[in-house]
Amino acid sequence: MPDQRMSRRDLLGAGAVGLGAASLAGRLAEAASDRPLKVRFGLNLLVYTATFDKGKIDLVAKVADMGYDGVEIPFNDLGILDAKATRRACAKAGVGLTSCCVLLPGTSLIGTQAAERRAGVERVKRMIDITAEMGGDTVAGPIYAPVRELTGRARTADEWKWGGEGLRAAAEHADVAKVNLAIEPLNRFETHFLNTAADAIRLVKAVGHPRLKVQLDTFHANIEEKDTAAAVRACGANLGHFHASESDRGIPGTGQVHWAETFAALSRIGYARWITVESFATGIVDLCAAACIWRPLYGSADELATQSLAFLKRMAGAA
């Protein structure tokens, strides 16, 4: 029974401390309850280049030698990609492949013009075909609208309908190609269409095709989610791809992302797909401008790649 001399303020304060301690204990217990994840670790090659042409194929062997299980190829200008050479390089290095895909101006599943929407669907289908030709298994990214193509207003009902229709067509194409799709919510400064895991889950369920899943990126989640671990748990079996990115796009483990809780959540849902490191090469002017990177985020690309893998493997219990 509380001391009768305790003031109401003291009593409420003591209760808040107790609740806070209980909450902290719960989070620590969850973080301690995880088990080794059976995942594959990938590196997005944007840390080295924005243009993955034939001259960059040797990056596949380099990343494999670091200990990664696969590479993620940036799909910007599709005309420079060499699918056959990339497939051979991955087979020789013994690694898998995913693609990091974006739509370009004039190609959008949610555009107001029907021609723009058709062009968006065709680009997604082409990215699916190239990924399959490379031997990859996942097309991931904001494959609904160009990044930073903002309208100055909230998402509309028409955009939601058009996005779902386009993704349904893409998922049916992906099913034939035996490739998975994962749509990525971005932060509010990069899109108005999908910002949270909850919205992405709702869209995936509305489309209702088994090839379509959600991609989470801890950089965007750190901005938009109340709790990244809770977002992971909410995705559950709908989580199809995962980007491990620090809060400042630097080396994972050096910023504000709650990694222990996030990995515990991945373990809880039995996640067994890719955990891919994503950052951006700081020496490429156009890429830095696109990603709004104005200062160095790490010492070198090799440093980011090797230290990120070591950290993530420890977190996953795979070290």
N, C-alpha and C positions, 0 to 999 in steps of 0.2 A: 504494500500500500504506500503511495507516495507520501512524503513528509508534508504535513498540513501547512507548514510554514513556507513551502516552496511556492513561488509566484506562478501565475499562469504562463508568463513569458519563459520562466525557467523550465516549467514542465514541458512546454512545447519545444523548447530548445533541446532538452534531454531526449524527447521523442524523436526529433529530427536526427540527432546524432546516432541514436539506435537504429533508425531506419537506414541511415547512410552506411553504418557499419555492416548491417545485414546485406545491403545491396552490394557493397564491396566484397563481402565474404562470398556472396553468390557468384559474382563475376570471377573471382579467383578460383572458386571451386569448379566453375565451368571451364576455365582456361586449363585447369589441371586435369580435367577429365578426358582430354582429347587423346586420340590414338594415332599412330603413324598413318599419314594419308597415302593412298595409292594413286598418286598423281604423276603427271609428266610436267617437267619444267621447260618452258620455252623462253626465248629471247626475241623480242620485237626488234627487227633490224633497223628501225628508225633511229636507234641509238648510234648507228654508223652511217646510214645513208637514207635519203628520201627517194632515191632513184635506183631501184634494184634491177639494173640491166645486166647483161651477160658479163660485163666486166666486174660485177660484184659477187659473182657466184662463189668465189673462194671464201666468202664470209660464212657459208654453210659449214665447211670443214673447221674453220676457226672457232665457231660457236660450239660445234660438237667436241672439239678438243678441250674446251673449257669445262665440259661435263654436262651441258644441256642435252635434253632429250629431243629438242626440236627447235625450229626457227619459225618466226612469224614474219611473213613477207608483206611489206607495205604495197597496197594496190592503189596507186595514184594514176599515173599514165599507163594504161594497160598495154599500149603499143610497144613499150620497151621491155616487157617481161618475156623471158625465154622459158616457157613451161617445161619443155623437154630437157633442157640443160639443167634446170633446177631440180627436176625429178631425179636425174642421174646423180647429181651431187648429193642429194639427200639419201639416196639408196647407198651410195658409196660410203657416206659418213655414218650410216645407220641411224638416222634421225627422222622424226616426223615433221609435219608442216601444218601451219594454219595461216590464214590470210587476214590482214588488217585492212578492212575495206571501207571506202568512203564514196559518197556520191558527189558529183561535181555540179557547178551551176548549169542549169538547163536539164538536169536529171534529178527528179525528186518524186518520191511516191506520194507526197502530200501537196504537190504544186497545184495551183489553181487552174492551170491549163492541162487539158487531157493529153496533149502531145508531150508535155514535160513529164507527166506521170508515166506514160508509155516508155519514154526514154529512160526513166528511172528503173522501171521493171527490167528493161532490156539490159541495162548496165549491171544490175544485180545478177541476172541470169548469166551474163558473160563472166562475171567474177566467180560465180559458182563453177562454170565450166573450166576456167583456167585453174582454179584451185584443185579440182578433180584431176585435171591433166598433170598437175604438179605432184599428185599423190597425196594431197592434203585432205584433212577430214573436217575442217571447220572454217566457215566464213563468218567473221565477227566484225562488229563495229556499228556505227550509227547509219545503218543501211536503209534509212527512211528519208533523209533529207541532207543537203550539204551542211557541213559544219559552219556555224556562225551565220547561217542564213536566217536571220531573225525578222519577224514581222512587226514587232513592237506591240504585240497583243498576245493574249493567251491562246492556246490551241483551240481550234474550232471543232464542232461536230463533224463537219465535212472532212477536215484533215484526218480526224480519227478514222472515219469510214474509208477514205482513200488509202490511208496507211495500212489498214487491215486488209483491204483488197489486194494491194500490191504485195504485201508480205505473204498472203495466201498463194498468189501466183508464183512467187519466188520459192516458197516452201515446197510446192508441188514439183517445181523444176529441180530443186535440191534433192528431193526424194529419188528421182530418176538417176541423178548423178551420185547418189549415196554420200552426200555431204550434208553436214549440219549447219544451221544458221543460228546466230546468237545476236540479238539486238541490244545495243549498248545505250543506256541512259547517260546523257551528258549533263554537265552543270548548266545552270540558267544562262550563262554568258555565251554558250556555244549552241544551244538549241532551245526552242520553246515547246518542242513536241514531246519529248520524254526526258524527264529530269530525275525520276525516282524509280527504285526497284518496284514499288507498288504499281506504278503506271505501266511499266514494262511487263510485269506479270499479268496485269489485266488485259493488255493487248495480246500477249501470247495466248492467253486462255480464250480470248474472243476469236482469234484466228483458228485455234483448235487443230493445229497440225503437229504431229510428233517431231518433225524436223526443226521446228522453230522453238528456240529457247531464249533465255535472258543471258546477257553478259554483264557482269559487274566489274567496275574499275574502282579501286580504292581511292584514287585521286578524286574522281567525281563524287563518290559516296561521302568522302570526308567533307565535301561542301554541302551536299544536298540531303543526306540521310541524317536522321536523329541518332541512329545507332547502326553502324555498318554490319555488325554481327547479327543484329535482328533482321536486317535486310537479307543477309545470306540465308538465315533460317526461313524467312518468308518465301524465298525463291524455292528452296527445297529441291525437288527433282526437276524443276524448271530452270535451274542454273546450268547453262551449257558452256560457259567460258568465263575465265577469271583473269583480270589484269591486276598484277601486284605493282602498285605505283605509290610512291611516298607522297605525302601531303604537298611537297614542293616539287615533285617529279625527280627528286634526288634519289640517293641509294636507300632502298627499303630498310627500315630500322633506325633511320637517323632523324625522323620527323615525328609527326603527331598522330599517325595512323595507329589504332589500337590493334596491333598485330596478334597478340595472344588470344584476345577474345574473338577476332575474326577467324583465326585458324581453328579455334575450338568449334566455332559454328560450322566451318567447312567440314570438320570431322563429324559433327553431329548429324549433318544431312547426308553423310556418306559420299561427299564429292570425290569423283575419280576421273576427272578430265584434266585439262591443261591449267597450270598456273604460269602465266606468262608475264615477264618483266617488260614494262613499257616506260620508256623515257625517250628523249629526243636529242639528236646530235646538236651540240651547242655551237658548232662551227659553220653550220649551213644557214646562210642568211634567210633564204626563203622559208625554210622549215621553222626556224626560230620565230620568224614573223607570224607564221600560221599558228604556232603553238603559244604565242605571246611569251617567249622566253627572252629575257633581256639581260641575263647575267649567268655566269657559269653555275651549274648545279652540282657538279662533281669534278674530280680531278681529271679523269680521262674516261673514254668509253669502255676501255678494258677494265679499269678499276670498277666502274659501275656494274659491268656484267659479272665479274668474278665475285665481288663482295655481295651483290644481290643474291646470286645463286647460293652462296654459303649461308647467308642469313635465312633465306626461305627454306632451305633444306633443314636447317636447325628447327625452324618453326614447325615444319611439317613432320618432324621426327624422322627425317630420312637421311640425316647426316651420318 
